[in-house]
């Protein structure tokens, strides 16, 4: 029963995807890659298999055979080996395969967001030296999240000022800076920017990708980026700082954590507006704070969860 439920779920999802984009012209026209940017992996796989289906390919997968057999243009052949693809079709298959590969690689490494980060090649294509200068991007671009919601298309750009090459996975940065740009009619508008520097007693500061989210948590059609970065000191994470910044409906809401080995060194502040957020967003941020503790990236004051439940804005041991 689970198998057939999965098949029906896949087909229902695929129908929705098919309505957005199809491959009816993929035999004669090269795909416009810009139209693929916001397609998910299932939609891309469906498009790729549509090229095969339009040549009469016989699918061994019940998901695809069940989906395409309802179309009048699908005429299965007797032998898949007899199918010959044109140069245009081969090129389109390669484009879709590459896109699927990029998203698959992203999902295997970045499990905390459905929105992909751009490849280094794509970053260099989009963020040329001229554009970086125009946008005021002076540090090295570390990651770019490409996302879209009902308000438009955006790039969340995370940059770091490196002063020393990484050693055994350790970062050495003087500063971090994040930008969020809205792209409309080839016009770039900065919707927010945040920056911070390592303090004199700290060794480095960097963005923590494992805790960063680019999602629509409250299902209102608007993405709510959660940007998180931290520092390391002489005792690494134990005496570093952490900043959790949520950008919600044009407003920055933060939690600022000071780790510490000694009890009286540990504390954090919570913006009062945090407690007015939808519960799903509050829960997600608290979940990330718990993960930081579990991963030994943070030492929070004893009983901090109960104190946050009381809506306290300054929490210490």
FENNORCOR-V341455 format. One record per residue. N is the residue number from 1. RES is the residue in one small letter. PHI is phi in degrees with one decimal (NA if undefined). OMEGA is omega in whole degrees, -180 to 180 (999 if undefined). D_LAST is the distance of its C-alpha to the last C-alpha in Angstrom with 2 decimals. Layout:
BEGIN
n=<N | N>
res=<RES | RES>
phi=<PHI | PHI>
omega=<OMEGA | OMEGA>
d_last=<D_LAST | D_LAST>
END
This chain:
BEGIN
n=<1 | 2 | 3 | 4 | 5 | 6 | 7 | 8 | 9 | 10 | 11 | 12 | 13 | 14 | 15 | 16 | 17 | 18 | 19 | 20 | 21 | 22 | 23 | 24 | 25 | 26 | 27 | 28 | 29 | 30 | 31 | 32 | 33 | 34 | 35 | 36 | 37 | 38 | 39 | 40 | 41 | 42 | 43 | 44 | 45 | 46 | 47 | 48 | 49 | 50 | 51 | 52 | 53 | 54 | 55 | 56 | 57 | 58 | 59 | 60 | 61 | 62 | 63 | 64 | 65 | 66 | 67 | 68 | 69 | 70 | 71 | 72 | 73 | 74 | 75 | 76 | 77 | 78 | 79 | 80 | 81 | 82 | 83 | 84 | 85 | 86 | 87 | 88 | 89 | 90 | 91 | 92 | 93 | 94 | 95 | 96 | 97 | 98 | 99 | 100 | 101 | 102 | 103 | 104 | 105 | 106 | 107 | 108 | 109 | 110 | 111 | 112 | 113 | 114 | 115 | 116 | 117 | 118 | 119 | 120 | 121 | 122 | 123 | 124 | 125 | 126 | 127 | 128 | 129 | 130 | 131 | 132 | 133 | 134 | 135 | 136 | 137 | 138 | 139 | 140 | 141 | 142 | 143 | 144 | 145 | 146 | 147 | 148 | 149 | 150 | 151 | 152 | 153 | 154 | 155 | 156 | 157 | 158 | 159 | 160 | 161 | 162 | 163 | 164 | 165 | 166 | 167 | 168 | 169 | 170 | 171 | 172 | 173 | 174 | 175 | 176 | 177 | 178 | 179 | 180 | 181 | 182 | 183 | 184 | 185 | 186 | 187 | 188 | 189 | 190 | 191 | 192 | 193 | 194 | 195 | 196 | 197 | 198 | 199 | 200 | 201 | 202 | 203 | 204 | 205 | 206 | 207 | 208 | 209 | 210 | 211 | 212 | 213 | 214 | 215 | 216 | 217 | 218 | 219 | 220 | 221 | 222 | 223 | 224 | 225 | 226 | 227 | 228 | 229 | 230 | 231 | 232 | 233 | 234 | 235 | 236 | 237 | 238 | 239 | 240 | 241 | 242 | 243 | 244 | 245 | 246 | 247 | 248 | 249 | 250 | 251 | 252 | 253 | 254 | 255 | 256 | 257 | 258 | 259 | 260 | 261 | 262 | 263 | 264 | 265 | 266 | 267 | 268 | 269 | 270 | 271 | 272 | 273 | 274 | 275 | 276 | 277 | 278 | 279 | 280 | 281 | 282 | 283 | 284 | 285 | 286 | 287 | 288 | 289 | 290 | 291 | 292 | 293 | 294 | 295 | 296 | 297 | 298 | 299 | 300 | 301 | 302 | 303 | 304 | 305 | 306 | 307 | 308 | 309 | 310 | 311 | 312 | 313 | 314 | 315 | 316 | 317>
res=<x | x | x | x | x | x | x | x | x | x | x | x | x | x | x | x | x | x | x | x | x | x | x | x | x | x | x | x | x | x | x | x | x | x | x | x | x | x | x | x | x | x | x | x | x | x | x | x | x | x | x | x | x | x | x | x | x | x | x | x | x | x | x | x | x | x | x | x | x | x | x | x | x | x | x | x | x | x | x | x | x | x | x | x | x | x | x | x | x | x | x | x | x | x | x | x | x | x | x | x | x | x | x | x | x | x | x | x | x | x | x | x | x | x | x | x | x | x | x | x | x | x | x | x | x | x | x | x | x | x | x | x | x | x | x | x | x | x | x | x | x | x | x | x | x | x | x | x | x | x | x | x | x | x | x | x | x | x | x | x | x | x | x | x | x | x | x | x | x | x | x | x | x | x | x | x | x | x | x | x | x | x | x | x | x | x | x | x | x | x | x | x | x | x | x | x | x | x | x | x | x | x | x | x | x | x | x | x | x | x | x | x | x | x | x | x | x | x | x | x | x | x | x | x | x | x | x | x | x | x | x | x | x | x | x | x | x | x | x | x | x | x | x | x | x | x | x | x | x | x | x | x | x | x | x | x | x | x | x | x | x | x | x | x | x | x | x | x | x | x | x | x | x | x | x | x | x | x | x | x | x | x | x | x | x | x | x | x | x | x | x | x | x | x | x | x | x | x | x | x | x | x | x | x | x | x | x | x | x | x | x | x | x | x | x | x | x>
phi=<NA | -61.4 | -63.3 | -68.9 | -63.5 | -63.4 | -60.4 | -64.4 | -64.9 | -64.3 | -62.4 | -61.6 | -66.6 | -65.1 | -58.7 | -61.9 | -65.6 | -61.8 | -66.6 | -78.8 | -154.6 | -134.1 | -116.5 | -66.1 | -111.7 | -70.3 | -84.3 | -124.7 | -131.2 | -72.2 | -60.7 | -79.1 | -62.0 | -63.9 | -79.3 | -96.2 | -57.6 | -106.0 | -83.9 | -85.3 | -64.5 | -68.8 | -62.9 | -66.1 | -64.4 | -65.9 | -62.6 | -61.1 | -72.4 | -66.7 | -60.8 | -65.2 | -61.5 | -69.2 | -96.8 | 89.5 | -60.0 | -94.8 | -87.1 | -83.3 | -79.2 | -65.9 | -61.5 | -78.6 | -63.5 | -68.0 | -75.9 | -78.0 | -66.4 | -82.9 | -94.2 | -65.6 | -78.6 | -83.1 | -122.6 | -57.8 | -90.5 | -80.7 | -144.2 | -59.5 | -67.3 | -81.0 | -74.5 | -120.8 | -96.2 | -75.5 | -59.7 | -65.8 | -64.1 | -61.6 | -64.7 | -66.6 | -62.5 | -65.6 | -62.4 | -67.4 | -61.4 | -64.2 | -63.4 | -62.7 | -64.1 | -62.1 | -69.6 | -62.0 | -64.5 | -63.1 | -63.1 | -75.5 | -106.7 | -120.0 | -81.9 | -95.7 | -155.8 | -82.9 | -92.2 | -79.0 | -92.2 | -74.2 | -69.8 | -60.1 | -62.6 | -67.6 | -60.2 | -67.2 | -70.2 | -81.9 | -99.5 | -69.3 | -58.0 | -65.6 | -68.1 | -60.7 | -64.3 | -62.3 | -87.0 | 78.8 | -91.7 | -105.2 | -91.3 | -71.1 | -75.5 | -93.2 | -148.2 | -130.9 | -91.6 | -105.4 | -140.9 | -143.7 | -137.3 | -68.0 | -92.6 | 145.1 | -106.8 | -139.4 | -124.0 | -98.4 | -109.8 | -106.8 | -125.8 | -136.3 | -95.0 | -81.5 | -114.1 | -159.8 | -65.5 | -58.6 | -126.7 | 50.9 | 85.4 | -86.3 | -92.8 | -133.9 | -123.2 | -82.4 | -157.0 | -131.8 | -150.2 | -116.8 | -125.6 | -124.7 | -115.8 | -97.1 | -109.2 | -143.4 | 53.0 | 64.1 | -107.6 | -102.4 | -123.0 | -77.9 | -94.2 | -162.0 | -148.0 | -140.7 | -147.8 | -156.2 | -128.9 | -71.4 | -82.4 | -58.1 | -87.8 | -96.6 | -89.5 | -163.2 | -143.6 | -160.0 | -77.2 | -103.8 | -63.8 | -68.1 | -111.4 | -78.1 | -128.8 | -129.6 | -144.0 | -102.8 | -72.3 | -98.0 | 58.5 | -102.0 | 85.8 | -121.4 | -71.0 | -118.1 | -64.8 | -110.6 | -104.4 | -130.2 | -140.1 | -151.3 | -126.0 | -127.7 | -121.5 | -56.4 | -103.4 | 57.0 | -66.4 | -56.7 | -125.3 | -94.1 | -111.2 | -136.4 | -121.7 | -112.2 | -121.3 | -107.0 | -109.9 | -125.2 | 52.1 | 82.2 | -120.0 | -90.8 | -125.3 | -126.7 | -126.7 | -118.7 | -108.6 | -114.5 | -75.3 | -172.9 | -71.0 | -86.5 | -54.9 | -78.2 | -93.1 | -92.8 | -166.8 | -156.1 | -112.3 | -125.4 | -60.0 | -56.8 | -67.0 | -58.1 | -75.7 | -95.9 | -70.3 | -56.2 | -58.1 | -60.6 | -73.7 | -57.7 | -62.3 | -64.7 | -68.0 | -64.2 | -60.4 | -66.0 | -63.9 | -62.4 | -63.7 | -60.1 | -66.0 | -61.0 | -88.1 | 60.9 | -98.8 | -152.9 | -121.5 | -101.5 | -57.6 | -57.7 | 74.9 | -62.9 | -62.6 | -66.6 | -70.6 | -68.2 | -62.1 | -89.1 | 64.2 | -76.3 | -102.1 | -130.7 | -124.2 | -136.7 | -59.3>
omega=<180 | -178 | -179 | 175 | 179 | 179 | -179 | 178 | 180 | -180 | -180 | 180 | -178 | 178 | 180 | -179 | -178 | -180 | -178 | -173 | 176 | -177 | -179 | -180 | -176 | 178 | -176 | -178 | 176 | -179 | 174 | -174 | -180 | -180 | -179 | -171 | -176 | 177 | 177 | -173 | 180 | 178 | -179 | 178 | 179 | 179 | 180 | -178 | 176 | 177 | 177 | -177 | -178 | 174 | 178 | -178 | 178 | -176 | 174 | 179 | 179 | 178 | -177 | 180 | 179 | -179 | -172 | -175 | 180 | 179 | -177 | -178 | -179 | -179 | -178 | 178 | 179 | -175 | 180 | -178 | -179 | -177 | 177 | 180 | 177 | 178 | 180 | 179 | 179 | 179 | -180 | 176 | 180 | 179 | -178 | 178 | 179 | 179 | 179 | 180 | -180 | -179 | 179 | 179 | 179 | -177 | -180 | -178 | -176 | -173 | -175 | 177 | 178 | 180 | -171 | 170 | -179 | 175 | 179 | 179 | -179 | 178 | -179 | 178 | -176 | -175 | 178 | 179 | -179 | -179 | 179 | 179 | 180 | -177 | -180 | 178 | -175 | -179 | 176 | 177 | -178 | 177 | 175 | 174 | 179 | -178 | -177 | 173 | -174 | 179 | 179 | -180 | -173 | 167 | 171 | -173 | 179 | -177 | -178 | 179 | -175 | 176 | 180 | -180 | 179 | 178 | 179 | 177 | 180 | 179 | 177 | -178 | 175 | -173 | 174 | 177 | 178 | 177 | 171 | -177 | 172 | -178 | -179 | -178 | 179 | 178 | -177 | 178 | 179 | -179 | 171 | 178 | 174 | 179 | 180 | -178 | 175 | 179 | -172 | -178 | -178 | -179 | -175 | 177 | -178 | 177 | -179 | -173 | -177 | -179 | -178 | 178 | 172 | -172 | 172 | -172 | -176 | 173 | 178 | 178 | -179 | 180 | 180 | -177 | 171 | -179 | -177 | 174 | -178 | -180 | 173 | 180 | 180 | 178 | -179 | -176 | -171 | 179 | 176 | 178 | 174 | 173 | 176 | -176 | 176 | 176 | -173 | 178 | 176 | -177 | 178 | -180 | -172 | 168 | -175 | -172 | 171 | 176 | 178 | 178 | 180 | -177 | -174 | 178 | -174 | 175 | 171 | 179 | 180 | 175 | -178 | -179 | 177 | -175 | 176 | -180 | 173 | -175 | -179 | -180 | 177 | -179 | -180 | -180 | 177 | 176 | 179 | 178 | 176 | 179 | 178 | 178 | -180 | -178 | -179 | 176 | -179 | 173 | -176 | -179 | 179 | 178 | -176 | -180 | -180 | -180 | 175 | 178 | 177 | 177 | 177 | -179 | 173 | -173 | 179 | -177 | 999>
d_last=<52.10 | 48.88 | 51.08 | 53.19 | 50.21 | 48.82 | 52.24 | 52.49 | 49.00 | 49.91 | 53.23 | 51.72 | 49.23 | 52.06 | 54.30 | 51.69 | 51.34 | 55.12 | 55.53 | 53.48 | 55.35 | 58.25 | 60.39 | 63.81 | 64.70 | 63.07 | 66.50 | 67.77 | 64.80 | 61.88 | 58.56 | 56.80 | 53.48 | 51.77 | 52.26 | 50.32 | 47.09 | 45.42 | 47.02 | 44.93 | 45.98 | 47.92 | 49.94 | 50.79 | 51.91 | 54.06 | 55.68 | 56.43 | 58.01 | 59.99 | 61.86 | 62.83 | 63.68 | 66.02 | 67.96 | 68.34 | 65.83 | 65.54 | 61.91 | 60.91 | 57.61 | 58.05 | 55.44 | 57.59 | 61.00 | 60.12 | 58.89 | 61.78 | 64.67 | 64.49 | 65.55 | 69.31 | 69.06 | 67.63 | 70.64 | 69.65 | 71.89 | 73.44 | 71.93 | 68.78 | 70.38 | 73.00 | 70.46 | 70.74 | 68.07 | 68.99 | 67.42 | 65.52 | 64.15 | 63.14 | 61.32 | 59.49 | 58.50 | 57.11 | 55.11 | 53.57 | 52.93 | 51.05 | 48.90 | 48.14 | 47.28 | 44.89 | 42.97 | 43.01 | 41.58 | 38.87 | 37.94 | 37.74 | 35.27 | 33.44 | 32.71 | 30.12 | 32.72 | 36.31 | 37.18 | 38.51 | 37.91 | 41.12 | 42.81 | 43.17 | 46.84 | 46.17 | 43.63 | 46.28 | 48.90 | 46.94 | 45.03 | 47.93 | 47.70 | 49.29 | 46.89 | 43.80 | 45.19 | 45.99 | 42.48 | 40.75 | 39.33 | 39.23 | 36.84 | 37.63 | 37.33 | 35.07 | 35.31 | 37.01 | 36.36 | 39.55 | 39.03 | 40.96 | 40.35 | 42.49 | 41.93 | 43.26 | 42.77 | 39.93 | 38.74 | 35.06 | 35.37 | 32.62 | 33.54 | 32.20 | 33.45 | 34.06 | 34.72 | 35.24 | 36.38 | 34.01 | 33.86 | 33.24 | 31.39 | 29.16 | 29.44 | 30.08 | 29.94 | 29.72 | 29.01 | 28.93 | 30.68 | 31.20 | 34.18 | 35.31 | 39.07 | 41.22 | 44.71 | 47.55 | 51.24 | 50.37 | 48.39 | 44.82 | 42.37 | 38.83 | 36.53 | 33.28 | 32.04 | 28.70 | 28.23 | 25.76 | 26.18 | 24.50 | 23.21 | 25.04 | 22.62 | 22.46 | 25.17 | 25.61 | 24.71 | 26.13 | 26.29 | 24.91 | 27.88 | 26.62 | 24.11 | 26.41 | 28.36 | 31.53 | 32.26 | 33.35 | 30.65 | 31.89 | 35.55 | 36.76 | 38.66 | 36.37 | 34.21 | 30.52 | 29.46 | 25.87 | 25.60 | 22.77 | 22.63 | 20.43 | 20.71 | 20.80 | 20.43 | 21.63 | 19.43 | 20.39 | 17.74 | 14.96 | 14.81 | 16.51 | 16.00 | 16.83 | 18.61 | 19.68 | 22.65 | 24.72 | 28.16 | 29.26 | 32.59 | 32.70 | 29.23 | 26.30 | 22.94 | 19.89 | 16.31 | 15.09 | 12.47 | 11.52 | 11.07 | 10.47 | 11.55 | 9.58 | 5.94 | 6.37 | 8.31 | 6.45 | 6.79 | 9.81 | 12.47 | 14.90 | 18.45 | 19.48 | 22.56 | 20.68 | 20.69 | 24.45 | 25.17 | 27.18 | 25.19 | 26.59 | 25.08 | 21.61 | 21.89 | 23.12 | 20.28 | 17.65 | 19.98 | 19.90 | 16.10 | 16.42 | 19.29 | 17.48 | 15.05 | 18.21 | 20.11 | 17.66 | 17.57 | 13.86 | 10.57 | 8.13 | 4.52 | 5.71 | 7.99 | 8.21 | 11.97 | 12.23 | 10.48 | 12.93 | 15.61 | 15.21 | 15.85 | 12.92 | 13.52 | 10.40 | 7.09 | 3.79 | 0.00>
END
